[in-house]
Amino acid sequence: MFVTPQSMRFEAPLSLQSGASIRDYTLAYETYGTLNPERSNAVLICHALNASHHVAGSYEGQPRSEGWWDNMIGPGKPVDTDHFFVIGINNLGSCFGSTGPMHANPETGRIYGADFPVVTVEDWVDAQALLLDALGIERLAAVMGGSLGGMQALSWTLRHPERVAHAVVIASAPNLNAENIAFNEVARRAIVTDPDFHGGHFYEHGTVPGRGLRIARMIGHITYLSDDVMNEKFGRQLREGIDLKYSTQDIEFQIESYLRYQGDKFSEYFDANTYLLITRALDYFDPARAFEGNLARALAVASAKFLLVSFSTDWRFSPARSREIVRALLENRRDVSYAEIDAPHGHDAFLLDDARYLNVVRAYFERISLGLARSPA
Amino acid sequence: MFVTPQSMRFEAPLSLQSGASIRDYTLAYETYGTLNPERSNAVLICHALNASHHVAGSYEGQPRSEGWWDNMIGPGKPVDTDHFFVIGINNLGSCFGSTGPMHANPETGRIYGADFPVVTVEDWVDAQALLLDALGIERLAAVMGGSLGGMQALSWTLRHPERVAHAVVIASAPNLNAENIAFNEVARRAIVTDPDFHGGHFYEHGTVPGRGLRIARMIGHITYLSDDVMNEKFGRQLREGIDLKYSTQDIEFQIESYLRYQGDKFSEYFDANTYLLITRALDYFDPARAFEGNLARALAVASAKFLLVSFSTDWRFSPARSREIVRALLENRRDVSYAEIDAPHGHDAFLLDDARYLNVVRAYFERISLGLARSPA
């Protein structure tokens, strides 16, 4: 499936949770499949930290350019684009085509840098809703995401309950716990204290805070993987032969080599200010906050049907966190399906091929598809 | 109990595991209690990453100068200095008085810096043994340590089995797993890539790689604490009032404030090269390595009696890792006591006051004490 990225410009100001607003911004997006005449088969996919609107398919003439959820979405796949019209949108503040810190602030003509407004999950949802308006989509057959994308899916059911028939929330949580925030904060400090960060205005200095980005990514990778899979994939294997080098700076173990490689790669394509913004959006997400921490009350407004999926070895967003959402929905007598997949891959599992996981999602979307066939809009 | 640090110089070269050697080095140490005429009541305490020879007591005229294990060791305490002669030694390469990277290399007259030889747990044990020789102590009533200190205690039973009657190994592991190494590697990269590190020769540049040390310490702290205790102590509490600031760089949550404070404090007193050396010693420790990974075969040479203690919420060195040691010792039909303490504090628990934990250690040392009284040397 070959796809072409598109973009849409929005001139009117968007009011943000922080009280600030942003105007003259662009959202990059892609669509897969065909919108039916009733406009009832649209599925919005929300992305997590380092992903983008390029969810599925690939770019013509670019080998290995498959979207980040290409195993999940496409013709005949669990989210079947022969039946559904799927939309991926790059979030505001990201660095893959939508307006972000590396673009010019229309108010000043200067590159935003660290002055890009702080955006939240709720702001992203509102911006996504405007794009759907422009595409003529009033109501989503489903909104779906993993991790931070799952938070957006959950938020959709709260901010625009009448516009969502189903929400699929995978490997997610109702908010970050202290440990999650702590890892984000260390990553942010690594970036912000990199001398090449220049207070977030490194673009005009011609630098990139690559040291900080590398450290941030290495920390991230540790938390994406389970202890089990790390021990199985790397264990205590040495990179070269069997002799120790006895060095504090050279690579000795395979796991070191893997992490350095991931850090290097990431620092070449990801924007440092975007990293700060997105980790902060994660920190801030907490729908129960306005209800004195009572998640059931926070979710009372949701009218969608839900599928939640978690993975047994995910210690970043553990099954216990998904169960909190399930419990709060059940307290509101909502229609909830929940699958806890016994998978060894940690948080990363939501992106990987696990037949049980993919089949759960496939079955759920088949049910949505049947519902569409039965009840025209 | 007021104490006075001492030090001893060693001129003869010490051969290290790496093949290198070090000469003209000094070890800082402290002792508590009195060596009995039979010289049979000596207990060696081995320290972990950021601790020192100052294990117990305090320095006269210096309020709040208690040693790092002062709740465990002293008159009437679980390791009772009314009965035992306790010795704390600062490890080679550390930064609290023993020879380390901040001292001059006698071969060149230059500050060692990054040229300080890589030292291992086994090297530390050998250096400790030389100091005990000089103190006239042939055999230890016990060797004891937590975390990396526990690794040294275990190593003592393998390198000098005839010199150890009892080994007390707390919150430790037979080696680091991939995730442990990964966290160490991120911390090291943060230090090494700090522009103020200058390839490990920052002393002559008049700089300190404080950014890297801060990041290293923040990562460390996250892994010392359990999820539970973090949620209980900090949760999602904001530092100031109830209003969000919507900032990526300001402190918003209490946990951020705590981590930054810990990082700042650490960067003011800890040496960056020492951090590299000690994390590497952790990475390298693996007595089973010479036995194709068979821990039982590696421990066959040990003749000491053992007490092992682990803590239920310690995810850095989990109870499962202690049980590996227990199992390997039992396969060798060694005398092993094992206590798994259900404590909420994570890895940090080994330093804290938990009555059950302190009582287990107290009972074990009372048993050792009785044995000493019954059988004169």
Interface residues (C-beta under 8 A of the other chain):
Chain A: Q17 S18 G19 A20 A114 V118 N175 L176 N177 A178 E179 I181 A182 F183 E185 V186 R188 R189 A190 V192 T193 D194 P195 G200 R211 R214 I215 M218 I219 H221 I222 L225 D227 M230 N231 K233 F234 G235 R236 L244 Y246 S247 T248 Q249 E252 F253 I255 E256 L259 R260 G263 N273 L276 L277 T279 R280 D283 Y284 D286 R289
Chain B: Q17 S18 G19 A20 A114 V118 N175 L176 N177 A178 E179 I181 A182 F183 E185 V186 R188 R189 A190 V192 T193 D194 P195 G200 R211 R214 I215 M218 I219 H221 I222 L225 D227 M230 N231 K233 F234 G235 R236 L244 Y246 S247 T248 Q249 E252 F253 I255 E256 L259 R260 G263 N273 L276 L277 T279 R280 D283 Y284 D286 R289
